């Protein structure tokens, strides 16, 4: 381990500490942030090797090792970059058709999501290239959630093809992320935290968990007929998908701008409204991913996002829900720099029934600036997020995933079958689709905002 180090050990970012603490508490394996590209055209594999080598040299997040200090604290350090020819696992796949090749890759993606990482002795990535023919390849990249987040994935994807183009032209790759200085950025973020008033943050989180505990004392805690949740791992969720396409998205964004809200706040408020229509709960807790990068750190690859709860009290009025969500988001952003140990103490203070409070919703929002399909360097056609794996989602309560693309917005709803029946999940999804679709249609009046919600 000592021989691999290129410098001293450093503390984890607060986002990494949150993930590390969550993994230890839940005893779950570390998951992967996955990048999957379908590559059509004459791929230059040596150039891809050089591009990946440039990325690993450039980004400290791809050279991290994570271990435990003698006092038990998790720490990290930088290792030497592997040689270019040792980065990529390349395989030739014999398949009867491109469709069978795609089916095989979907299974590979599902399996690799569960493959463990040994970050003490091994690299924080897996680069795998699969070849069906000279004109069809697949690249799958796995990054551990302890060192990378969704913003990291987007940065790696964009710079990979920039570096590949430079390699084709026999040029050195340089970008705004060269020598991105992840560990220095983490130290700056921790200094920002240390300058904040811990007393105010602790008081805020203590009050929030007290309110969550008070609301969790209700006798009915779920949808109606599926029974109370039990301890143990969650079973496979009831999963539903929907989307808002093309012209409707433009209309929706225009209406959100007119109402002075973000599309995310808009969809979140509608989700909360439907949630309260289908349950008798007095409040809804939603775990939201917050990115703690500063403006100057937007080009740094690494783990900066962490999930923090917001609490929305019951209301049947959409505008009221919108205001409450906006206020909760602002307050949570203001108090986001809290260590995981402090957050855990606030959650588990004596006398707080339910510990974690309400069984609510996990909400994930992803803004995809890139298209599904891009024209890559050297005449390549690259399809992003290809070979979707067939996996069983799990969740406690409800999971609501929003993916915003240039030309569409997609939604994934996952329901815990211990709390919701299939019929309840279908009704919930249908009601949400109805309200979202009504305001997305350009011919529909913007009637859901009676006045200015800001």
Buried (B, 14 or more C-beta within 10 A) or exposed (E): EEEEEEEEBBBBBBBBBBBBBBBEEEEEEBBBBBBBBBBBBEBBEEBBBBBBBBBBBBBBBBBBBBEEEEEEEBBBBBBEBBEBEEBBEBEEBEBEEBEEBBBBBBEBBBEBBEEEBEBEEEBBBBBBBBBBEEBBBBBBBBBBBBBBBBBBBBBBBBBBBBBBBBBBEEEEBEBEBBEBBBBBBBBBBBEEBEEBEEEEBBEBBBEBBBBBBBBBEBEEBBBEEBEEBEEEEBEEBBBBEBBBEEEBBEBBBEBBEEBEBBBBBBBBBBBBBBBBEBBEBBBBBBBBBBBBBEEEBEBBBBBBBBBBBBBBBBBEEBBBBBBBBBEBBEBBBEBBBBBBEBBBBBBEEEEBEBEBBBBBBBBBBBBBEBEBEBEBBBEBEBBBBBBEBEBEBBBBBBBBBBBBBEEBBBBBBBBBBBBBBEEBBBBBBEBBBEBBBEBBEEEBEEEBBEEEBE
